[in-house]
Amino acid sequence: MLGVLNEGTAMAAIKQLKDALNDIFVNKAPKLPSSAKKLIVEWLPWINLVLGILTLWMAWALWNWAHVANGLIDYANTLSRAYGGGEVVSSRMSVGIWLGLIVLVIEAVLYLAAFPRTKARKKSGWDLLFYAAIVNVVYGAVVFFTAYGGFSNLLGTLIGTTIGLYLLFQIRSSYTGKNTA
């Protein structure tokens, strides 16, 4: 029987993940110079704002692309039926596209919500960026199972998220005053 995931269990799992990633990216990985950390912390709110806007734009572009593709598909299917054929191609608005859109919007909202908090150097801003990184991995997994993604998309997402998490954990002490949860 599957156990119910409650808030306490989820928070414990997130804390355990943060502790494990902290050990990897802070204790075992090479340290960034303090000047680099200071520069990242200074620019991070603005990077969040740009990432949030770009991610919303990507969601809109994906939605728009799928609708344009559907229009062309409808036209091809109409032509095929007019000449005695059957349906040539099916709709591009699949479950994978809808899941991808939802995940992109969630990620964009996290980036945008992190802007004022990282600007004020609050731990909650850092936490939102951590959640955005996790959501980014989810997006990579969702796209992997669509006709538009593949292993290279997933690999790129994992590499990008790893680099992002490394940078995020390197500057964590600027938001918490320490390097542990």
HUGIUR-V739002 format. One record per residue. RES is the residue in three letters. OMEGA is omega as a letter, one per 20 degrees, with the letter a starting at -180 (NA if undefined). BURIAL is b if it has 9 or more other C-alpha atoms within 8 Angstrom, else e. D_FIRST is the distance of its C-alpha to the first C-alpha in Angstrom with 2 decimals. Layout:
# HUGIUR-V739002
RES/OMEGA/BURIAL/D_FIRST + RES/OMEGA/BURIAL/D_FIRST
This chain:
# HUGIUR-V739002
MET/r/e/0.00 + LEU/r/e/3.81 + GLY/r/e/6.43 + VAL/r/e/9.50 + LEU/r/e/12.48 + ASN/a/e/15.38 + GLU/r/e/19.02 + GLY/r/e/19.36 + THR/r/e/16.65 + ALA/a/b/18.19 + MET/r/e/21.64 + ALA/r/e/20.88 + ALA/r/e/19.67 + ILE/r/e/22.84 + LYS/r/b/25.01 + GLN/r/e/23.75 + LEU/r/e/24.51 + LYS/r/b/27.89 + ASP/a/b/28.73 + ALA/r/e/28.06 + LEU/r/b/30.07 + ASN/r/b/32.75 + ASP/a/b/33.14 + ILE/a/b/33.60 + PHE/r/b/35.76 + VAL/a/b/37.77 + ASN/a/e/38.03 + LYS/a/e/38.17 + ALA/r/e/39.51 + PRO/a/e/43.20 + LYS/r/e/44.17 + LEU/r/e/45.73 + PRO/a/e/49.22 + SER/r/e/49.43 + SER/r/e/51.64 + ALA/r/e/48.98 + LYS/a/b/46.33 + LYS/r/e/48.78 + LEU/r/e/49.49 + ILE/a/b/45.83 + VAL/a/b/45.20 + GLU/a/e/48.34 + TRP/a/e/47.46 + LEU/r/b/43.68 + PRO/a/b/43.83 + TRP/r/e/46.01 + ILE/r/e/43.90 + ASN/a/b/40.87 + LEU/r/b/42.99 + VAL/r/e/44.10 + LEU/r/b/40.61 + GLY/r/b/39.30 + ILE/r/b/42.15 + LEU/r/b/41.85 + THR/r/b/38.11 + LEU/r/b/38.81 + TRP/r/e/41.59 + MET/r/b/39.30 + ALA/r/b/36.92 + TRP/a/e/39.98 + ALA/r/e/41.37 + LEU/r/b/38.18 + TRP/a/b/38.11 + ASN/a/e/41.85 + TRP/a/e/41.71 + ALA/r/b/39.06 + HIS/r/b/41.23 + VAL/r/e/44.38 + ALA/r/b/42.75 + ASN/r/b/41.63 + GLY/r/e/45.25 + LEU/r/e/46.56 + ILE/r/b/43.98 + ASP/r/e/45.03 + TYR/r/e/48.64 + ALA/r/b/48.05 + ASN/r/b/46.21 + THR/r/e/49.03 + LEU/a/e/51.63 + SER/r/b/49.87 + ARG/r/b/49.67 + ALA/a/e/53.31 + TYR/r/e/54.37 + GLY/r/e/52.39 + GLY/r/e/49.31 + GLY/r/e/45.67 + GLU/a/e/43.23 + VAL/a/e/43.81 + VAL/r/e/41.00 + SER/a/e/37.93 + SER/r/e/37.18 + ARG/r/b/36.43 + MET/a/b/34.39 + SER/r/e/31.06 + VAL/r/e/27.58 + GLY/r/b/28.17 + ILE/a/b/31.37 + TRP/r/b/29.85 + LEU/r/b/27.01 + GLY/r/b/29.75 + LEU/a/b/31.88 + ILE/a/e/29.25 + VAL/r/b/28.45 + LEU/r/b/32.22 + VAL/r/b/32.97 + ILE/r/b/30.35 + GLU/r/b/31.86 + ALA/r/b/35.36 + VAL/r/b/34.61 + LEU/r/b/33.32 + TYR/a/b/36.54 + LEU/r/b/38.74 + ALA/r/b/37.13 + ALA/a/b/37.62 + PHE/a/b/41.35 + PRO/a/b/42.68 + ARG/r/b/40.35 + THR/r/b/41.29 + LYS/r/b/44.87 + ALA/a/e/44.66 + ARG/r/b/42.85 + LYS/r/b/39.91 + LYS/a/b/36.71 + SER/r/b/34.82 + GLY/r/b/36.74 + TRP/r/b/35.62 + ASP/r/e/31.98 + LEU/r/b/32.32 + LEU/r/b/33.72 + PHE/r/b/30.88 + TYR/r/b/28.41 + ALA/r/b/30.75 + ALA/r/b/30.59 + ILE/r/e/26.79 + VAL/r/b/27.11 + ASN/r/b/29.80 + VAL/r/b/27.48 + VAL/r/b/25.06 + TYR/r/b/28.19 + GLY/r/b/29.15 + ALA/r/b/25.82 + VAL/a/b/26.11 + VAL/r/b/29.73 + PHE/a/b/28.96 + PHE/r/b/27.19 + THR/r/b/30.11 + ALA/a/e/33.44 + TYR/a/e/35.18 + GLY/r/b/33.45 + GLY/a/b/32.94 + PHE/a/e/32.60 + SER/r/e/35.72 + ASN/r/b/34.38 + LEU/r/b/31.19 + LEU/r/e/33.34 + GLY/r/e/35.77 + THR/a/b/33.08 + LEU/r/b/31.68 + ILE/r/e/35.25 + GLY/r/e/36.23 + THR/r/b/33.21 + THR/r/e/33.85 + ILE/r/e/37.47 + GLY/r/b/36.57 + LEU/r/b/34.18 + TYR/a/b/36.89 + LEU/a/e/39.42 + LEU/a/b/37.10 + PHE/r/b/36.29 + GLN/a/b/39.96 + ILE/a/b/41.00 + ARG/a/b/38.18 + SER/r/b/40.56 + SER/a/b/42.76 + TYR/a/b/40.04 + THR/a/b/38.61 + GLY/r/e/41.66 + LYS/a/e/39.70 + ASN/r/b/37.61 + THR/a/e/34.39 + ALA/NA/e/31.74
